Amino acid sequence: MEQSSTMTIRLPAAMKDKLERLAAATERSKAFLAAKAIEEFVAAQEWQIRMIQEALREADTPKARFMEHEAVVKKIRSRMARRQGKQT
């Protein structure tokens, strides 16, 4: 079993009330739910940072392809206009 440690956090009273209601409804402890929420948040943040770092590395390669903002907007508007023309 993984070793755990204790941490104290401050929550707005309304959030604490919601957590208490959720704990009662799910028959879980507030600590369990808070730990689970933090675990999921950290995993999502780690993934996002990893993807950003990967994209930055890719952008730094000689094969990286970029378009100017105006060119992207023009291309999107063109495609939208074609789609709208097909729908009518």
Phi and psi in degrees as GROMACS dihedral restraints (atoms count N, CA, C in turn):
[ dihedral_restraints ]
;  ai    aj    ak    al  type     phi  dphi    fc
    3     4     5     6     1   -69.8    20    10
    4     5     6     7     1   137.6    20    10
    6     7     8     9     1   -71.0    20    10
    7     8     9    10     1   141.2    20    10
    9    10    11    12     1  -117.0    20    10
   10    11    12    13     1   164.4    20    10
   12    13    14    15     1  -137.7    20    10
   13    14    15    16     1   164.0    20    10
   15    16    17    18     1   -99.1    20    10
   16    17    18    19     1   142.3    20    10
   18    19    20    21     1  -140.9    20    10
   19    20    21    22     1   140.3    20    10
   21    22    23    24     1  -105.3    20    10
   22    23    24    25     1   135.0    20    10
   24    25    26    27     1  -129.5    20    10
   25    26    27    28     1   157.4    20    10
   27    28    29    30     1  -105.1    20    10
   28    29    30    31     1   132.9    20    10
   30    31    32    33     1  -124.9    20    10
   31    32    33    34     1   148.0    20    10
   33    34    35    36     1   -61.2    20    10
   34    35    36    37     1   148.2    20    10
   36    37    38    39     1   -55.5    20    10
   37    38    39    40     1   -39.6    20    10
   39    40    41    42     1   -63.9    20    10
   40    41    42    43     1   -38.2    20    10
   42    43    44    45     1   -69.9    20    10
   43    44    45    46     1   -38.7    20    10
   45    46    47    48     1   -61.8    20    10
   46    47    48    49     1   -41.2    20    10
   48    49    50    51     1   -62.4    20    10
   49    50    51    52     1   -43.4    20    10
   51    52    53    54     1   -62.0    20    10
   52    53    54    55     1   -42.2    20    10
   54    55    56    57     1   -63.0    20    10
   55    56    57    58     1   -41.4    20    10
   57    58    59    60     1   -63.0    20    10
   58    59    60    61     1   -42.0    20    10
   60    61    62    63     1   -65.8    20    10
   61    62    63    64     1   -41.4    20    10
   63    64    65    66     1   -64.6    20    10
   64    65    66    67     1   -41.5    20    10
   66    67    68    69     1   -60.8    20    10
   67    68    69    70     1   -44.0    20    10
   69    70    71    72     1   -65.2    20    10
   70    71    72    73     1   -42.7    20    10
   72    73    74    75     1   -67.4    20    10
   73    74    75    76     1   -32.0    20    10
   75    76    77    78     1   -98.9    20    10
   76    77    78    79     1    -2.5    20    10
   78    79    80    81     1    55.0    20    10
   79    80    81    82     1    41.4    20    10
   81    82    83    84     1  -121.7    20    10
   82    83    84    85     1   162.0    20    10
   84    85    86    87     1   -81.9    20    10
   85    86    87    88     1   156.7    20    10
   87    88    89    90     1   -59.7    20    10
   88    89    90    91     1   -38.6    20    10
   90    91    92    93     1   -63.3    20    10
   91    92    93    94     1   -41.9    20    10
   93    94    95    96     1   -61.1    20    10
   94    95    96    97     1   -49.2    20    10
   96    97    98    99     1   -63.8    20    10
   97    98    99   100     1   -41.2    20    10
   99   100   101   102     1   -65.3    20    10
  100   101   102   103     1   -42.6    20    10
  102   103   104   105     1   -63.6    20    10
  103   104   105   106     1   -41.2    20    10
  105   106   107   108     1   -63.7    20    10
  106   107   108   109     1   -44.1    20    10
  108   109   110   111     1   -62.0    20    10
  109   110   111   112     1   -43.3    20    10
  111   112   113   114     1   -65.3    20    10
  112   113   114   115     1   -41.7    20    10
  114   115   116   117     1   -58.6    20    10
  115   116   117   118     1   -46.9    20    10
  117   118   119   120     1   -67.9    20    10
  118   119   120   121     1   -38.4    20    10
  120   121   122   123     1   -63.9    20    10
  121   122   123   124     1   -46.7    20    10
  123   124   125   126     1   -63.4    20    10
  124   125   126   127     1   -42.1    20    10
  126   127   128   129     1   -60.7    20    10
  127   128   129   130     1   -43.1    20    10
  129   130   131   132     1   -64.8    20    10
  130   131   132   133     1   -41.7    20    10
  132   133   134   135     1   -66.7    20    10
  133   134   135   136     1   -41.1    20    10
  135   136   137   138     1   -60.8    20    10
  136   137   138   139     1   -44.1    20    10
  138   139   140   141     1   -61.2    20    10
  139   140   141   142     1   -46.7    20    10
  141   142   143   144     1   -61.3    20    10
  142   143   144   145     1   -44.6    20    10
  144   145   146   147     1   -64.8    20    10
  145   146   147   148     1   -40.8    20    10
  147   148   149   150     1   -61.3    20    10
  148   149   150   151     1   -42.7    20    10
  150   151   152   153     1   -67.4    20    10
  151   152   153   154     1   -39.4    20    10
  153   154   155   156     1   -63.6    20    10
  154   155   156   157     1   -45.5    20    10
  156   157   158   159     1   -62.8    20    10
  157   158   159   160     1   -39.7    20    10
  159   160   161   162     1   -64.1    20    10
  160   161   162   163     1   -42.3    20    10
  162   163   164   165     1   -65.2    20    10
  163   164   165   166     1   -38.7    20    10
  165   166   167   168     1   -65.6    20    10
  166   167   168   169     1   -40.8    20    10
  168   169   170   171     1   -62.8    20    10
  169   170   171   172     1   -42.9    20    10
  171   172   173   174     1   -63.4    20    10
  172   173   174   175     1   -40.0    20    10
  174   175   176   177     1   -64.8    20    10
  175   176   177   178     1   -26.3    20    10
  177   178   179   180     1   -83.7    20    10
  178   179   180   181     1    -3.1    20    10
  180   181   182   183     1   -83.1    20    10
  181   182   183   184     1   155.7    20    10
  183   184   185   186     1   -62.5    20    10
  184   185   186   187     1   -23.2    20    10
  186   187   188   189     1   -84.3    20    10
  187   188   189   190     1    -3.0    20    10
  189   190   191   192     1   -62.1    20    10
  190   191   192   193     1   136.2    20    10
  192   193   194   195     1  -120.2    20    10
  193   194   195   196     1   130.4    20    10
  195   196   197   198     1  -129.3    20    10
  196   197   198   199     1   153.4    20    10
  198   199   200   201     1  -123.7    20    10
  199   200   201   202     1   147.6    20    10
  201   202   203   204     1   -66.6    20    10
  202   203   204   205     1   150.7    20    10
  204   205   206   207     1   -54.2    20    10
  205   206   207   208     1   -46.5    20    10
  207   208   209   210     1   -60.4    20    10
  208   209   210   211     1   -37.4    20    10
  210   211   212   213     1   -67.3    20    10
  211   212   213   214     1   -37.4    20    10
  213   214   215   216     1   -65.8    20    10
  214   215   216   217     1   -46.2    20    10
  216   217   218   219     1   -60.3    20    10
  217   218   219   220     1   -44.2    20    10
  219   220   221   222     1   -61.4    20    10
  220   221   222   223     1   -42.9    20    10
  222   223   224   225     1   -65.2    20    10
  223   224   225   226     1   -43.8    20    10
  225   226   227   228     1   -64.1    20    10
  226   227   228   229     1   -45.0    20    10
  228   229   230   231     1   -62.3    20    10
  229   230   231   232     1   -39.0    20    10
  231   232   233   234     1   -62.9    20    10
  232   233   234   235     1   -45.8    20    10
  234   235   236   237     1   -65.5    20    10
  235   236   237   238     1   -39.7    20    10
  237   238   239   240     1   -64.1    20    10
  238   239   240   241     1   -41.0    20    10
  240   241   242   243     1   -64.1    20    10
  241   242   243   244     1   -41.9    20    10
  243   244   245   246     1   -62.2    20    10
  244   245   246   247     1   -43.3    20    10
  246   247   248   249     1   -64.3    20    10
  247   248   249   250     1   -42.2    20    10
  249   250   251   252     1   -64.8    20    10
  250   251   252   253     1   -36.7    20    10
  252   253   254   255     1   -65.9    20    10
  253   254   255   256     1   -34.0    20    10
  255   256   257   258     1   -74.4    20    10
  256   257   258   259     1   -27.6    20    10
  258   259   260   261     1   -80.2    20    10
  259   260   261   262     1   -21.6    20    10
